[in-house]
Amino acid sequence: MIKVTRLSGEVLYLNIFQIESMESIPETKIKMMNGYYFLVKDSADSIIQQIKAFMHSFIISDDK
């Protein structure tokens, strides 16, 4: 899950596998698979970085 902040300041945690698309309008609009969407303060680039870090955590193990 990733953490985003709505325009009102409310914090949301979203399932990255349910995100259908993102649009910068200039705030970021995140459209979910169920048709709902969220307007957030976070930039699309910062959300993409969170998604990359989340996915990377599955690939790279801390075990040595």
C-alpha positions as CSV (number, residue, x, y, z in Angstrom):
1,M,0.0,0.0,0.0
2,I,1.1,3.6,-0.5
3,K,0.3,6.7,1.5
4,V,-1.2,9.7,-0.1
5,T,-2.8,12.9,1.2
6,R,-6.1,14.2,0.0
7,L,-6.5,18.0,-0.6
8,S,-8.4,18.2,2.7
9,G,-5.3,16.9,4.5
10,E,-6.8,13.4,5.2
11,V,-4.3,10.6,4.8
12,L,-5.2,7.6,2.7
13,Y,-3.5,4.3,2.1
14,L,-4.2,2.9,-1.3
15,N,-3.7,-0.6,-2.7
16,I,-1.4,-0.2,-5.7
17,F,-2.9,-3.1,-7.5
18,Q,-6.2,-1.3,-7.6
19,I,-5.0,1.9,-9.2
20,E,-6.2,2.1,-12.8
21,S,-4.7,5.5,-13.8
22,M,-3.3,8.8,-12.6
23,E,-3.7,12.3,-14.0
24,S,-2.1,15.6,-13.1
25,I,-4.7,18.4,-13.4
26,P,-2.6,20.2,-11.5
27,E,-3.4,18.1,-8.4
28,T,-3.1,14.4,-8.9
29,K,-6.3,12.4,-9.7
30,I,-6.0,8.7,-8.9
31,K,-8.6,6.6,-10.5
32,M,-9.2,3.2,-8.9
33,M,-10.4,0.0,-10.6
34,N,-13.9,0.3,-8.9
35,G,-14.4,3.7,-10.6
36,Y,-13.8,5.8,-7.5
37,Y,-11.1,8.5,-7.7
38,F,-9.2,10.5,-5.3
39,L,-7.7,14.0,-5.6
40,V,-4.4,14.2,-3.7
41,K,-1.7,16.6,-2.9
42,D,1.1,14.2,-3.8
43,S,2.6,14.5,-7.3
44,A,2.3,11.7,-9.8
45,D,6.1,11.3,-9.7
46,S,6.2,10.9,-5.9
47,I,3.4,8.3,-6.1
48,I,5.3,6.4,-8.8
49,Q,8.4,6.4,-6.6
50,Q,6.4,4.9,-3.7
51,I,5.0,2.2,-6.0
52,K,8.6,1.4,-7.2
53,A,9.8,1.2,-3.6
54,F,6.9,-1.0,-2.7
55,M,7.6,-3.4,-5.6
56,H,11.3,-3.3,-5.0
57,S,10.7,-4.5,-1.4
58,F,9.3,-7.8,-2.8
59,I,12.3,-8.4,-5.0
60,I,15.2,-7.4,-2.7
61,S,15.6,-9.4,0.5
62,D,17.4,-8.0,3.5
63,D,18.6,-11.5,4.4
64,K,22.3,-12.0,3.8
